[in-house]
């Protein structure tokens, strides 16, 4: 059964703008303006699955509505993701959306 662990990935999605999401050659690029009016750029390397959901209605117990978490024992990660793949869930409360991403590594720029 999946469990939630709240995390600080090096950026905050609370009160952030609607993100721009681009995928190219296995990398997912996320860009948004945070609550401090700073541009945040996140690159998820070796992304094997991602999904944006407007107004999600399937939160997991303990999941923050305005923050980020890692989903442990996730059955959402494809088999091809392997054991190094992580499932992050980024909740953007201001725009009401959520990004789920399964990836191996990430880089944050602010």
C-alpha positions in Angstrom: 0.0 0.0 0.0 1.4 3.4 -1.0 2.4 5.8 1.8 3.1 9.5 1.8 6.3 11.2 3.1 6.2 15.0 3.0 9.5 16.4 1.7 11.3 19.7 1.0 12.6 19.2 -2.6 14.4 22.6 -2.5 11.4 24.6 -3.7 7.9 25.4 -2.7 4.7 24.8 -4.7 2.5 26.6 -2.1 0.8 29.6 -3.7 2.9 29.2 -6.9 1.7 30.1 -10.4 0.4 27.6 -12.8 3.5 25.7 -14.0 4.9 25.3 -17.5 5.7 21.6 -18.2 7.8 20.3 -21.1 9.1 16.9 -21.9 12.1 16.1 -24.2 14.3 13.1 -24.6 13.5 11.6 -21.2 13.7 14.8 -19.2 10.8 16.7 -17.8 11.2 20.5 -17.4 9.0 22.3 -14.9 9.0 26.1 -14.6 6.9 28.3 -12.3 6.9 31.4 -10.2 6.9 30.7 -6.5 5.2 32.7 -3.7 8.2 34.9 -3.4 7.9 35.9 -7.1 11.1 33.9 -8.0 11.3 31.7 -11.1 11.9 28.1 -10.2 13.2 25.6 -12.8 13.2 21.9 -12.1 14.6 19.3 -14.4 13.6 15.7 -13.8 16.1 13.4 -15.4 15.3 9.9 -16.7 11.5 10.5 -16.4 9.5 7.3 -17.0 6.1 8.7 -16.3 4.3 12.0 -15.5 0.8 13.4 -15.3 -0.7 16.8 -14.7 -4.2 16.7 -13.1 -6.4 19.8 -12.7 -8.4 19.6 -9.5 -7.4 16.1 -8.4 -9.8 14.1 -6.2 -7.6 11.1 -5.3 -5.2 12.3 -2.6 -3.5 9.8 -0.4 -3.9 10.2 3.4 -1.2 12.6 4.7 -0.6 14.2 1.3 -0.2 18.0 1.7 -2.6 20.1 -0.5 0.0 22.8 -0.9 3.3 21.0 -0.9 5.4 18.1 -2.1 5.7 14.5 -1.1 7.3 11.3 -2.2 5.0 8.3 -2.6 6.6 5.2 -1.1 5.7 1.7 -2.4 4.0 3.4 -5.3 2.3 1.1 -7.9 2.2 4.1 -10.3 5.8 3.7 -11.3 6.1 1.7 -14.5 8.2 -1.5 -14.4 10.7 0.0 -16.8 11.5 2.7 -14.1 13.5 0.3 -12.1 14.4 0.4 -8.4 16.1 3.9 -8.7 12.9 5.6 -9.8 11.0 7.8 -7.3 7.4 9.0 -7.4 7.0 12.6 -6.4 3.7 14.4 -6.1 3.8 18.2 -6.3 0.6 20.0 -5.3 0.0 23.5 -6.6 -2.8 24.8 -4.4 -3.2 28.2 -6.0 -4.1 26.8 -9.4 -5.7 23.6 -8.0 -3.4 21.2 -9.9 -1.0 18.4 -9.2 2.0 17.0 -11.0 2.9 13.3 -10.5 6.3 12.4 -11.8 8.4 9.2 -11.7 12.1 9.9 -12.3 15.6 8.9 -11.3 17.3 12.3 -10.6 16.4 16.0 -10.5 18.1 19.4 -10.6 16.6 22.6 -9.1 17.5 26.1 -10.2 16.0 29.3 -8.6 
